[in-house]
Amino acid sequence: MSKKSLIGKRTINSNRKKYGVGLLGLSLFVFVVLALRFSYIGLFNNVSDVNLIKKAQNLYTQTSVLKSKRGTIYDANNQPIAEDTSTYSMYAVLDKNQKSVNGKPIYVDDKKRVARALSKILPISYKRALKDLNPADKNAFQVEFGSAGQNISLTTKQKIDAQHLRGINFIQQQSRLYPNGIFASHLIGIASPVTNTKTDSTSLVGQMGIEKAFNNYLTGTDGIKKVQNDVYGYQLPNGVKKDKPARDGDNIYTTIDYRLQTLLETEMSNVYAQVHPSSMNAILMNAKTGEILAATQRPTFNATNKEGIGSIWRDTLVEDQYEPGSTMKVFTMAAAINSKNYNGNAYYQSGKYNVDGNVVPDWNPNGWGTITYNKGFALSSNVAMAHLEQNMGPKTWLNYIKRFQFLKSTNTGLDGEQSGSIQFNYPIEQANTAFGQGIQVTAMQVMRALSAVSNNGKMLQPRFITKIVNPNNNKVVKSYPKKVVGTPISADTAKQVREHMEDVVYKPYGIGSDYKIPGYRIAAKTGTAQVSNGSGGYASGDDSYLYSVAGMAPASDPKYVMYVTMKQPNLNGKMTASQYLAQIFNPVLKRALSEDSARATSNSNSVKVPNLIGVSSSTASDKLKAAGLQATIVGTGNTITKQSISSGETVFKNRKVILLTSGTQRMINLKGWSESDVAVYCQLTGLKLSASGEGVAATQSIGSGTIISNNQTLKVKFNKN
């Protein structure tokens, strides 16, 4: 080997040695760095400010939200008016590529069969359903069915599921159930699902009425549940667990009486359908406590299906201000008597009265000659009231307006409540307020003021809630007891005013004879007010008035106060406005009075209604018979789903209790039934009642035994015995 070759070989070996040492050093360096890094990680469990222990726990920890329940709203008999439920949206899969793991189709493969089945269950025709299943886009993955496929109840979903229709699927949604349909809808209000964009969670939020005003009480707090699993998804026995239970929203108990509210809704709907007024209000109140037993308005809406909700959003009982007209004369009379400025036997000239160069006319411009003030009140004379205002003086009269709290909100807590207003600068304006023009009030303000007359001078706060209860511990969060808010007049004055209101009904010249109720003495005052044209004047025409009636009974010691208004009805000449109002006022007040009489009967004739929900029809019938009550069973099912009188309620023996079952519903014979029982029957079965006459049911448009459906109209004619 040459010297040159030997030197080259040594150089190669030297380079290899250097590279080997370098590589070894680099490997040792990397090893040390990794060892130090892993030691750091093992010691501090942190990488780039990320805690590895927490990261691992999160990776294998399942977190789920425990949804809270929105509080339930109950009526006076603890029957739910509004409660949480689930509704479903339906869709049909059309893509033929959608098949199960075993190759079976999970798309609609028989469109005619599906359309036929859906048309029998949902409010959709076979033709329409088939059209939806054959969209213009032949490549559509899925289709929906418009409003017919939305807000489907669990019961309806189960009926569809029972048909085993391929390709029909549902999406569950949190919803609010209003089982009674049109039932104090604006007062109770509605709650709708609202999505929180930050958390992407959906919850029910009140939009109007009690649902909105008491949303903070009704809304619950969601809980969370965390469970640690292994890599296969099984829960580790010693894994980290963390539970925060959901807190359900508070329950609200109202003063609304189910049967009285149902009857009021029926009578209001009947009159509304006949004369189509621009608006109507009606309130029934307990004269001794201020509890609102029934209240409604027209237009209104069906809270179950939201039909009519776009017609009017506001609660006119507290949000609408209007000139009350002659019902205001009740308070003018009270103020004059209480301030010792009234001599009922004194005479005045009726017809017209000049006030500071302006004429105050009676509704009968020719008047009734020279008459007493007592007679003038019964005849609803404007001139008589103008004289009384002049006798009192504007300062005294305004003082009583304020004592009756007409320019002050009733503080019900409802959204948008108004306080009213008054025009009181000039003598003619001051005189006008004495007969209800030039002063703006709300219906609830009138109820508050009437309570002073009915309750012997002590004015009560109108209230529609008795208590709010925490369902998690059953403790009362807040109660709403009877509250006296003023004493504008004396007990003696209140008694005298009621006697004058009796004259309106019973004197031969009184104009309120339509409001007589056999067996009871009624105190009432009618009202007719001109309606503003919105331009500082009054609308013209025969139908441009607001008609009203305010009454209480029994007159000597009232237990109930009722107030009904009807604005701008289209009177057809068949009946007067007063007669239409009586169709609402009389049956509802009569029912309240008769129920009160039944409660006053000795305990030996009263029984408590048992709980019949969930029991068999035969057992329920036997239980009612044993309790001395009459059972009327509706439906072909064998299980009771609803009862017309709540369990635990004390009623008079031989009372009719209507029991609703599942299954097909057939019309029953209603002959001899009372108006209120017919109304409750229609409410339970979903029928729309069109009633005429008074007394007991004589004829019905749907024959006994006929299959009935929801929203079908039943015409019933009532005759007196």
C-alpha positions in Angstrom: 0.0 0.0 0.0 1.4 3.4 -1.0 2.1 6.1 1.4 -0.6 8.3 -0.2 -3.2 5.6 0.3 -2.2 5.1 3.9 -2.6 8.8 4.7 -6.1 8.8 3.0 -7.2 5.8 5.0 -6.1 7.4 8.3 -8.0 10.6 7.3 -11.2 8.7 6.6 -10.9 6.9 10.0 -10.3 10.1 11.8 -13.3 11.7 10.2 -15.5 8.8 11.1 -14.3 9.0 14.6 -15.1 12.7 14.8 -18.6 12.1 13.2 -19.2 9.3 15.6 -18.3 11.3 18.6 -20.4 14.2 17.3 -23.4 12.0 16.7 -23.0 10.4 20.1 -22.8 13.9 21.7 -25.9 15.1 19.8 -27.8 12.0 20.9 -26.8 12.5 24.5 -27.8 16.1 24.3 -31.2 15.3 22.8 -31.7 12.6 25.4 -30.9 15.0 28.2 -33.2 17.6 26.8 -36.0 15.1 26.5 -35.3 13.7 29.9 -35.4 17.2 31.4 -38.6 18.0 29.4 -40.4 14.9 30.5 -39.2 15.4 34.0 -40.6 18.9 33.9 -43.9 17.7 32.5 -44.1 14.8 35.0 -43.3 17.2 37.8 -45.5 20.2 36.8 -48.1 18.4 34.5 -48.1 21.5 32.3 -47.4 22.1 28.6 -47.7 25.5 27.0 -49.8 26.6 29.9 -52.1 23.6 29.4 -52.7 21.4 32.5 -52.3 17.9 31.2 -54.2 16.3 34.1 -57.3 18.5 33.4 -56.8 18.0 29.7 -56.9 14.2 30.2 -59.9 14.5 32.5 -61.8 16.6 30.0 -61.0 14.1 27.2 -62.6 11.3 29.1 -65.2 13.3 31.0 -68.7 13.5 29.7 -70.6 16.7 30.6 -74.4 17.0 30.1 -76.8 19.8 30.9 -79.7 19.0 33.2 -82.6 21.1 31.9 -84.7 22.9 34.4 -88.5 23.0 34.2 -90.3 26.3 33.8 -92.8 26.9 36.6 -96.4 25.9 36.1 -99.3 28.4 36.2 -102.4 27.1 38.0 -106.0 28.2 38.3 -107.8 28.7 41.6 -108.5 25.0 41.8 -104.9 23.9 41.2 -105.5 22.9 37.6 -102.6 23.7 35.3 -103.2 26.7 32.9 -99.7 26.7 31.5 -97.0 24.0 31.9 -93.9 22.7 30.2 -94.2 20.0 27.5 -92.4 18.8 24.4 -93.6 19.4 20.9 -92.3 17.8 17.7 -91.5 19.0 14.2 -92.0 16.3 11.5 -90.0 15.8 8.3 -89.9 13.1 5.6 -86.6 11.7 4.2 -86.8 11.3 0.4 -83.2 10.4 -0.5 -83.2 6.8 -1.7 -79.6 6.4 -0.6 -80.7 6.4 3.0 -80.7 2.8 4.2 -80.2 1.0 7.5 -77.2 -1.1 8.3 -79.0 -4.2 7.1 -79.9 -2.5 3.8 -83.6 -1.6 4.5 -84.9 1.8 3.3 -85.2 4.5 5.9 -86.7 6.9 3.4 -90.4 7.3 2.3 -90.8 4.4 -0.1 -94.6 4.5 -0.2 -95.7 8.1 -0.6 -99.4 7.4 -1.1 -99.6 5.3 2.1 -97.8 8.0 4.1 -100.0 10.8 2.7 -103.1 8.8 3.4 -102.0 8.1 7.0 -101.0 11.7 7.8 -104.2 13.1 6.4 -106.2 11.1 8.9 -104.1 12.4 11.9 -102.9 15.9 11.0 -104.8 18.9 9.7 -103.6 18.3 6.2 -105.4 16.8 3.2 -104.3 13.7 1.3 -103.8 15.8 -1.8 -101.6 18.4 0.0 -99.5 15.7 1.9 -98.9 13.9 -1.4 -97.8 17.1 -3.1 -95.4 17.9 -0.2 -93.9 14.4 -0.7 -93.3 15.1 -4.4 -91.4 18.4 -4.4 -90.3 20.2 -7.6 -86.7 19.5 -6.7 -86.3 15.8 -7.5 -83.0 15.6 -5.6 -84.5 17.0 -2.3 -83.0 15.1 0.6 -86.0 15.7 2.9 -89.3 17.8 3.0 -91.5 19.3 5.8 -95.2 19.7 5.9 -95.7 23.4 6.7 -97.7 24.3 9.8 -99.4 20.9 9.8 -96.0 19.4 10.6 -95.1 21.8 13.4 -95.9 21.9 17.1 -97.1 18.3 17.1 -98.1 17.0 20.5 -96.7 13.8 22.0 -100.1 12.2 21.6 -100.3 13.0 17.9 -96.7 11.8 17.5 -97.5 8.5 19.1 -100.5 8.1 16.7 -98.2 8.7 13.7 -95.5 6.3 15.2 -98.2 3.6 15.5 -98.6 3.7 11.6 -94.9 2.6 11.2 -94.3 5.0 8.3 -90.8 4.6 6.8 -88.9 7.9 6.4 -91.0 9.9 8.8 -88.9 11.5 11.5 -89.3 14.0 14.3 -87.3 16.7 16.1 -88.2 17.2 19.7 -88.5 20.8 21.0 -89.1 22.4 24.4 -92.5 24.0 24.4 -95.3 25.5 26.6 -98.6 23.8 26.9 -101.8 25.8 27.3 -104.5 23.1 27.6 -107.5 25.3 27.7 -107.1 27.2 24.3 -108.8 30.5 24.6 -108.6 31.0 28.3 -107.7 34.5 29.7 -105.1 34.3 27.0 -103.7 37.9 27.3 -103.7 37.8 31.1 -101.9 34.4 31.3 -99.7 35.3 28.3 -97.4 33.0 26.4 -93.8 31.8 26.6 -91.7 30.9 23.6 -88.4 29.2 23.0 -85.5 31.8 22.7 -81.9 30.8 21.8 -79.0 32.3 23.7 -76.4 33.1 21.0 -73.5 33.0 23.5 -74.3 29.6 25.0 -76.3 28.2 22.0 -78.9 27.0 24.5 -82.6 27.4 24.2 -85.0 28.2 27.0 -88.6 29.4 27.3 -89.1 33.1 27.8 -92.3 34.9 28.7 -93.6 37.2 25.9 -96.7 38.7 27.4 -99.1 38.6 30.4 -98.1 36.7 33.6 -95.6 34.7 31.6 -93.6 37.9 30.9 -94.3 39.9 34.1 -93.2 37.0 36.4 -90.6 35.5 34.0 -87.8 35.7 36.6 -89.9 33.6 39.0 -91.0 31.1 36.4 -87.5 30.6 34.9 -85.5 27.8 36.4 -81.7 27.3 36.5 -80.2 24.4 34.5 -77.9 22.0 36.2 -74.9 20.0 35.0 -73.7 16.4 35.3 -70.1 15.4 34.8 -69.0 11.7 34.6 -65.4 10.3 33.8 -65.3 7.4 31.4 -62.5 5.2 30.1 -61.3 5.1 26.5 -64.2 2.7 25.6 -66.8 5.1 27.0 -67.6 3.1 30.2 -68.0 5.0 33.4 -65.0 4.7 35.7 -66.0 3.5 39.2 -63.6 5.9 40.9 -63.9 8.6 38.2 -64.4 12.2 38.8 -68.1 13.0 39.3 -69.7 16.5 39.7 -73.4 17.1 39.8 -75.2 20.4 40.1 -78.9 19.7 40.2 -81.3 21.7 38.1 -83.5 24.2 39.9 -87.0 24.3 38.5 -88.8 27.6 38.2 -91.4 28.7 40.7 -95.1 27.8 40.3 -97.7 30.6 40.2 -101.2 30.1 41.6 -103.8 32.4 40.2 -107.3 33.4 41.3 -108.9 32.4 38.0 -111.9 30.0 38.4 -111.9 27.5 35.6 -115.7 27.1 35.2 -116.4 30.8 35.4 -113.6 31.7 33.0 -114.8 29.0 30.6 -118.4 30.3 30.7 -117.2 33.9 30.3 -115.1 33.0 27.2 -118.1 31.2 25.6 -120.5 34.1 26.2 -118.0 36.7 25.0 -117.3 34.7 21.8 -121.0 34.4 21.1 -121.6 38.2 21.4 -118.4 39.0 19.5 -119.5 36.8 16.6 -122.9 38.5 16.4 -121.9 42.2 16.4 -118.2 42.2 15.7 -117.1 45.1 18.0 -113.7 46.6 17.7 -112.9 45.5 21.2 -114.5 44.0 24.3 -113.5 43.5 27.9 -115.0 41.6 30.8 -113.9 41.1 34.4 -115.5 39.2 37.3 -114.1 40.0 40.8 -114.7 38.7 44.3 -116.1 41.8 46.1 -114.8 40.8 49.4 -111.2 39.9 48.5 -110.4 41.7 45.2 -109.6 38.3 43.5 -110.1 38.3 39.8 -112.2 35.2 39.1 -112.5 35.6 35.4 -111.2 38.1 32.9 -110.9 38.2 29.1 -110.9 40.5 26.1 -111.8 40.4 22.4 -110.0 40.1 20.0 -108.1 37.3 21.7 -106.1 34.3 20.6 -105.9 30.5 21.2 -102.8 30.0 23.3 -102.7 26.3 22.3 -102.3 26.8 18.5 -101.6 30.6 18.5 -104.6 31.1 16.2 -105.4 34.9 16.2 -102.3 36.0 18.1 -101.5 38.5 15.4 -104.9 40.3 15.9 -103.9 42.2 19.0 -100.8 41.8 21.3 -101.6 44.2 24.2 -103.6 43.3 27.3 -106.5 45.8 26.9 -107.6 45.3 30.6 -104.7 47.4 31.7 -103.1 48.9 28.6 -106.1 50.5 26.9 -107.3 53.9 28.2 -110.8 55.0 27.2 -113.6 57.3 28.3 -115.9 55.2 30.5 -119.2 57.1 29.9 -122.1 56.8 32.3 -120.6 54.1 34.5 -118.6 57.0 35.9 -121.8 58.3 37.4 -121.6 55.7 40.1 -118.5 57.6 41.4 -120.0 61.1 40.9 -123.0 60.0 42.9 -120.8 58.5 45.6 -118.7 61.7 45.8 -121.8 64.0 46.0 -123.3 61.9 48.8 -120.1 61.5 50.8 -119.3 65.2 50.5 -122.9 66.0 51.7 -123.7 67.7 48.4 -126.6 65.4 47.4 -130.3 65.8 47.9 -132.0 63.1 45.9 -135.5 64.4 46.3 -134.5 67.9 44.9 -135.7 68.7 41.4 -133.9 69.9 38.3 -134.8 70.5 34.7 -133.6 67.6 32.5 -132.7 67.7 28.8 -130.1 70.5 28.6 -127.9 72.4 31.0 -125.7 75.4 30.2 -122.2 75.4 31.7 -120.1 78.5 31.0 -121.7 79.0 27.7 -121.6 75.3 26.6 -124.5 72.9 26.5 -124.5 69.6 28.4 -127.2 67.4 26.8 -129.0 64.4 28.1 -128.9 61.3 25.9 -132.6 62.1 25.4 -132.3 65.7 24.2 -135.9 66.5 25.0 -135.4 65.3 28.6 -138.0 64.0 31.0 -139.2 67.3 32.3 -138.6 68.4 35.8 -137.5 65.3 37.8 -135.6 64.4 41.0 -131.9 63.6 41.1 -132.8 60.1 42.2 -134.8 59.6 39.1 -132.2 61.3 37.0 -129.6 58.7 38.1 -131.9 55.8 37.2 -132.4 57.4 33.8 -128.7 58.1 33.4 -129.1 61.8 33.0 -125.9 63.7 32.1 -127.6 67.0 33.2 -128.1 65.6 36.7 -124.4 64.7 37.0 -123.3 68.1 35.7 -125.4 69.7 38.4 -123.8 67.5 41.1 -120.4 68.4 39.9 -121.3 72.1 40.1 -122.7 71.6 43.5 -119.6 69.9 44.8 -117.2 72.3 43.0 -114.4 71.1 40.8 -111.8 71.0 43.6 -114.0 68.5 45.7 -114.9 66.5 42.6 -111.2 66.2 41.5 -110.3 65.2 45.0 -112.7 62.2 44.8 -111.5 61.2 41.4 -108.1 60.9 43.0 -109.5 59.2 46.1 -110.9 56.6 43.8 -107.4 56.4 42.3 -108.5 56.9 38.7 -105.3 58.7 37.7 -103.1 56.0 39.3 -102.0 52.6 38.0 -103.4 49.6 39.7 -99.9 48.1 39.9 -100.8 44.6 38.8 -97.3 44.0 37.5 -98.4 43.4 34.0 -96.4 45.0 31.2 -97.5 48.3 29.7 -100.1 49.2 32.4 -101.5 52.7 32.0 -102.4 55.3 34.6 -105.2 57.2 32.8 -105.5 61.0 32.1 -108.0 63.8 32.5 -109.0 67.1 30.9 -110.0 69.3 33.8 -109.0 72.9 32.9 -112.3 74.5 32.0 -115.8 74.3 33.6 -117.3 72.4 30.7 -114.4 69.8 30.9 -115.0 69.5 34.7 -118.7 68.9 34.1 -118.0 66.4 31.4 -115.9 64.2 33.7 -119.0 63.8 35.9 -120.6 61.6 33.3 -117.5 59.9 32.0 -116.3 62.0 29.1 -112.9 63.8 29.2 -111.4 61.3 31.6 -109.4 58.3 30.5 -109.4 55.1 32.6 -108.5 51.4 32.3 -110.9 48.5 33.0 -108.8 47.4 36.0 -109.0 50.9 37.5 -112.8 50.8 37.2 -112.8 47.4 39.1 -110.7 48.9 41.8 -113.0 51.9 42.2 -116.1 49.7 42.2 -114.7 47.6 45.0 -115.1 50.6 47.3 -118.9 50.7 46.5 -119.3 46.9 46.9 -117.1 46.6 50.0 -118.6 49.3 52.1 -116.1 52.0 51.4 -112.9 49.9 51.6 -111.3 49.9 48.2 -109.4 46.7 47.3 -106.4 46.0 45.2 -107.5 43.8 42.2 -105.3 40.7 42.2 -105.0 37.6 40.0 -102.3 35.8 41.9 -102.5 34.3 45.4 -99.0 32.9 45.8 -95.7 31.9 44.2 -94.3 28.6 45.4 -90.8 27.1 45.0 -91.5 23.5 43.8 -88.1 22.3 44.9 -89.0 22.7 48.6 -92.7 23.6 48.5 -92.1 26.9 50.3 -94.1 30.0 49.5 -91.8 32.5 47.9 -94.3 35.3 47.8 -97.9 35.7 48.8 -100.6 38.1 47.6 -103.2 38.6 50.4 -106.2 40.8 50.4 -105.1 44.5 50.4 -107.1 47.6 51.2 -105.7 50.5 49.1 -108.0 53.3 50.3 -111.3 54.3 51.9 -112.7 57.0 49.5 -116.2 56.8 50.9 -118.0 55.7 54.0 -119.9 52.4 54.4 -123.2 54.4 54.6 -122.4 56.2 51.3 -121.6 52.8 49.6 -124.9 51.4 50.8 -126.8 54.4 49.4 -125.0 54.2 46.1 -125.9 50.5 45.7 -129.6 51.3 46.4 -129.5 53.9 43.6 -127.9 51.3 41.3 -130.8 49.0 42.2 -133.2 51.7 40.9 -131.4 51.5 37.6 -132.5 47.8 37.3 -135.8 47.7 39.1 -137.6 51.1 38.9 -140.1 51.2 36.0 -138.2 54.1 34.5 -134.8 52.6 35.1 -132.8 51.8 32.0 -131.1 48.6 33.3 -133.9 46.1 33.4 -132.0 43.8 31.1 -129.7 42.9 34.0 -132.4 41.3 36.2 -131.4 37.8 37.4 -134.2 35.8 38.9 -133.6 34.9 42.5 -131.0 37.6 43.1 -131.1 41.4 43.7 -128.7 43.2 41.3 -127.2 46.7 41.6 -126.0 47.9 38.2 -125.2 51.0 36.1 -125.1 51.1 32.3 -122.8 53.3 30.3 -122.7 54.8 26.8 -119.7 56.9 25.8 -118.7 58.6 22.6 -115.5 57.2 21.1 -112.6 59.5 20.2 -111.9 59.9 16.5 -108.2 60.3 17.2 -108.2 63.9 16.1 -109.4 65.6 19.2 -113.1 65.0 18.5 -115.6 62.2 18.6 -116.5 59.6 16.0 -120.0 59.9 14.5 -122.5 57.3 13.6 -124.9 54.9 15.4 -122.1 52.4 16.1 -119.5 54.9 17.3 -120.0 54.3 21.0 -118.5 52.3 23.9 -121.2 50.5 25.8 -120.7 49.1 29.2 -122.3 47.8 32.4 -121.0 47.7 35.9 -122.8 45.6 38.4 -122.7 43.9 41.8 -124.7 41.2 43.6 -126.3 40.5 45.9 -127.0 44.3 46.1 -127.4 44.5 49.9 -124.1 42.7 50.6 -122.2 42.1 47.3 -120.0 39.1 46.8 -119.3 39.7 43.2 -118.5 42.7 41.0 -118.7 42.5 37.2 -117.8 44.9 34.5 -118.2 44.5 30.7 -117.4 46.9 27.9 -118.1 46.7 24.2 -116.6 49.2 21.8 -118.2 50.1 18.5 -120.4 47.1 17.8 -122.2 46.7 14.5 -125.7 46.7 15.9 -128.1 45.0 13.5 -131.4 46.2 15.0 -132.3 42.8 16.4 -131.3 43.7 19.9 -130.0 46.7 21.8 -126.4 47.0 23.0 -127.6 46.5 26.5 -129.3 43.2 25.6 -126.1 42.0 24.1 -124.1 42.9 27.2 -126.7 41.1 29.3 -126.0 37.9 27.4 -122.5 38.0 29.0 -123.3 39.7 32.3 -126.3 37.6 33.4 -125.2 34.0 32.9 -121.7 34.5 34.3 -122.9 36.4 37.4 -125.8 34.0 37.9 -123.4 31.1 37.8 -121.1 32.7 40.3 -124.0 33.4 42.6 -125.5 29.9 42.3 -122.1 28.4 43.1 -121.8 30.6 46.1 -125.2 29.5 47.3 -124.2 25.9 46.9 -121.1 26.5 49.0 -123.2 28.1 51.7 -125.4 25.0 52.0 -124.8 22.8 55.0 -121.8 20.5 54.8 -124.1 17.5 54.8 -125.0 18.4 51.2 -121.5 19.0 50.1 -118.8 16.6 49.0 -115.2 16.7 47.9 -114.5 15.6 44.3 -112.1 12.7 44.1 -109.0 12.6 41.9 -110.0 10.6 38.8 -107.1 11.2 36.4 -105.5 7.9 35.3 -108.2 5.6 36.7 -110.5 3.5 34.6 -113.8 4.8 33.4 -115.9 2.3 35.4 -113.9 3.0 38.6 -114.3 6.7 38.1 -118.1 6.4 37.6 -118.4 4.3 40.7 -116.4 6.7 42.8 -118.5 9.7 41.7 -121.7 7.7 42.3 -120.6 6.8 45.8 -119.8 10.5 46.5 -123.3 11.5 45.4 -122.2 13.1 42.1 -123.2 12.6 38.5 -120.6 11.2 36.0 -120.7 12.0 32.3 -118.0 10.1 30.5 -116.9 11.4 27.1 -114.7 9.3 24.7 -114.3 5.6 24.0 -111.1 5.2 25.9 -110.9 3.4 29.2 -108.7 5.8 31.1 -109.7 9.3 32.4 -107.5 12.1 31.1 -109.4 15.2 32.3 -112.1 16.0 34.8 -114.3 19.2 34.7 -114.0 19.8 38.5 -110.6 19.6 40.2 -109.9 16.9 42.8 -110.4 18.1 46.4 -112.9 20.8 45.4 -116.0 20.9 47.6 -119.2 21.0 45.6 -122.9 20.5 46.1 -124.2 16.9 45.9 -125.7 15.7 42.6 -123.3 18.0 40.7 -122.4 17.0 37.2 -118.8 16.0 36.7 -117.6 15.6 33.0 -114.9 13.1 32.5 -112.8 13.0 29.3 -111.1 9.8 28.1 -108.8 9.0 25.3 -110.1 7.4 22.1 -112.8 8.5 19.7 -115.2 11.2 21.0 -118.9 11.0 20.2 -121.5 13.7 20.8 -123.7 13.2 23.8 -127.2 14.4 24.4 -127.0 17.8 26.1 -130.8 18.3 26.6 -131.5 19.8 30.0 -127.9 20.9 30.6 -127.1 24.3 32.0 -125.2 26.9 30.0 -122.1 26.6 32.1 -122.0 22.8 31.9 -122.4 22.9 28.1 -119.5 25.5 28.0 -117.3 23.2 30.0 -118.1 20.2 27.9 -117.2 22.2 24.7 -113.9 23.4 26.4 -112.9 19.8 27.3 -113.8 18.3 23.9 -112.4 21.2 21.7 -115.8 22.2 20.3 -116.7 25.7 19.4 -119.9 26.7 21.1 -122.5 28.9 19.4 -125.3 29.5 21.9 -128.6 31.3 21.7 -131.3 31.9 24.3 -131.2 31.4 28.1 -132.0 28.6 30.5 -131.2 24.9 29.8 -130.2 23.2 26.5 -133.2 22.4 24.3 -131.7 21.6 20.9 -128.2 20.9 19.5 -126.8 21.0 16.0 -124.7 17.8 16.3 -126.7 14.7 16.9 -126.0 12.4 19.8 -123.6 9.6 18.9 -122.0 11.5 16.0 -118.2 11.5 16.0 -116.9 15.0 16.8 -113.6 16.6 15.9 -111.6 19.5 17.4 -112.7 23.0 16.4 -116.1 21.8 15.1 -118.9 24.2 15.8 -121.8 23.1 18.0 -124.9 25.2 18.0 -127.1 25.0 21.1 -130.4 26.7 21.8 -131.3 27.3 25.4 -134.9 27.7 26.7 -136.1 28.7 30.1 -137.8 26.0 32.2 
